[in-house]
Amino acid sequence: MVDLSPKQHKLQILSGLLFALLIFIALLAIPLYSEQPQTQLQQIQQRGYLKVLTLNTASTYYEDANGPNGFEYHLAKLFADHLGIGLKIIVLEEYADIYPELQFATGDIAAAGLSQQDNHNPNIEFGPSYQQVSQQVIYRKGLEPRPKILDDLQNGVLEVIKGTSHTHLLQELQKQNPNLS
C-alpha cells in the first residue's frame, strides 16, 4: 500500500466521488436516450387530431349547407375516426403547393386527387391506390370536330393543372408540335 499525503488522499476521495457521481448521472440518463422515438402515427395520436392538406374542389373537399363534404374529405374523416382522433382540414390554393407543404410538415397527409407521377420527392410516400383515372382531353363542341389526334388540337387551347405531371407532358408535346398552345 502506498502512503499518500493528506492532500493526495483528499484528491483521491474527490476523484472517486466525482466518478461515482458521473456513473449515477449516466445511469439516470441512459433510459432517456434508449427509448425509441415516437412514430409519426404516435405523434398524431398524442396531438389528438390529423392534419390533412387538400384543395377546394368538387371531388376532394368543399363546404355545402351541411358542412364539410367531398370524397377525399370523407376518406380522411373515416381514417381520423378510425384512429379515434379529430380532423383538421388545411385548404391550399394550388395543386403545386401540396407536395412542398407536405414536405414541410404543414400537414400529416394530403388528400387531393394526387398522382404518384406528380411527386418527385423521395421523402414522400403514397398509400395504396383506391382509384384509377385515365387522362382525357375535354373539348367544347362547336365549330371544330372532336379531336382524334394531336394535330386536331392545333386550333384550340389546351389547358392543364399547374404543378401536375400533365404540365410536363404538355411541354414535351409542344416541343414536337410548336403550334400547340
N, C-alpha and C positions, 0 to 999 in steps of 0.2 A: 504494500500500500504506500502511496506517495503522500508525503506530508505537504499540505497546502497552507499557504499563508491565509490569514483571515480574509484578506481582500480577494484572493483567488477562490476561497471557499464560498464567499457571498456571490461571486460571479458565476460559479458553478451552479449554485442553487437557483439564481435568477435565470440562467440559461435553461435549466431543467423545467422551471415553472413556465417560461415563455414557450418552450417546446410542447409542454403539456397543454397550454392554452391554445396553441396553433392546432394541435390534434383535436381538441374539443371543438373548436370552430369548424374545422374541416368535417368532423362527424355531423355537425348540425347542418352544414351547407350541402353535403352530398345529396340528401333527398330532394333538395330544391332543384338541383341540376340533373338528377337522374330521372325525373318524371318526364314522360313523353309529352311533347307539346300537343295542344288540343288540335283536333282536325277541324277543317272548315265547318263541317256539319255541327260539331260540338260547340264551336264559337257561335254559330247561328242560333242553336237551341238555347244557349246560355243568354244570348241577347234577347230572345223571345219573339223575333219576327224575321221574315225572309224579305230581303230587298230584291225586287225584280225590275230590271230595265226593260222598257218596251216603247212602242210607238203608238200614237193616237191614230189608229186606222180601224176600219170596219172588221178586219179579220183578226186583229190582235187585241186591242183594248180601246174602249170608248165608254163614255158615260151616257146613259139614257135616263128616262124618267124613273127607272127602278134602281139607279145607281150604276156601279161598275159593271161592264159587260165585255164580251168578246171571247173568242175561242181560246187564245193564249192566256187571257186573264183567268178563265175558268180552270184551265190546267194548272196554273200557278196557285190558285186558291185551293184546289183539291190537294196539291202537294203540301202546302203550308198546313192545311187542316190535318193531313196525314201525320205530319210531324208534331202536331199539337201546338203550333205557334201562330202568330199573326202574319199578316201580309202587308208590305209597304210597296206600292207601285211607284216607280220613278219613270215619268214620261220624258223621253228625249225628243229633240226637234228633228233630227235627221238620222237616217239609217246608218250613215257613215260614222256617227258618234257612238254606236253601240259597242263595238269591239274595244276602242280606246277606254271608254268608261268602265267596261268590264275589267280590263287590264288594271286600271287604277282603283279597283275595288269599290266603285261607286255603288255597284250592285253585286249581289251574290250570284245571280243567274240572269240570263237575258231570255226573253220570250217575245219574239217579234218576227216570226216567219223567217228565221235565219237559214242561211245556206252554208254548208261547210266550205264551199268554193269561195266564199267571200272572206273567210278567215285566213290570214297569213301570219298569225301569231301562234308559235308553238306552245305558249303558256296557257292557251285557251282550249279547253276540251269540250266536245259535244257529247250529249247523252244519246241514247238510242233514237233513231228516226221514228216518227209516228205518222208521217205524211210524205208522200212523194208528189212533186209538182213538176210538170214539164213546161219548158219555155214556149211561149206563144207570141205571135205578132198579132196585136189587136189593131184593127183598122176601122175607119169610118166609111160606111157605104156612101157613095155619092157618084161623082162623075168617073172616078177611077175604078177599074175592075179589081176584084180580090187579088192581092199579091200571091203569086205561086212560087216565084223565085226571087232572089235578091235584087236582080235588075228591075223588077216591078216596083221596088220601093224608091226609085230614083226621083219621083215627082212629089214625094211626101217628106214628112219629118218623122224620124224615128227617135223615140224618147225612151230612156231607161232610168231607173232609180240610181241616183248618185251614191257611190260607195259600194255598189254591188258588183259581182263578177260580170254582170251584163255591161257595165261601163267599159271594162277591158275588152270584152268581146266586140262591142260596137266600135271601139278604136281600131281593133285589128281588121274588122270588116271595112272600115273607112280607108285603111291603107290600100286594100285591094280594090276598093270602089270609091275613088275620090269624089264622085258626085253624090254620094250618100250623105245626107245631113240628118 
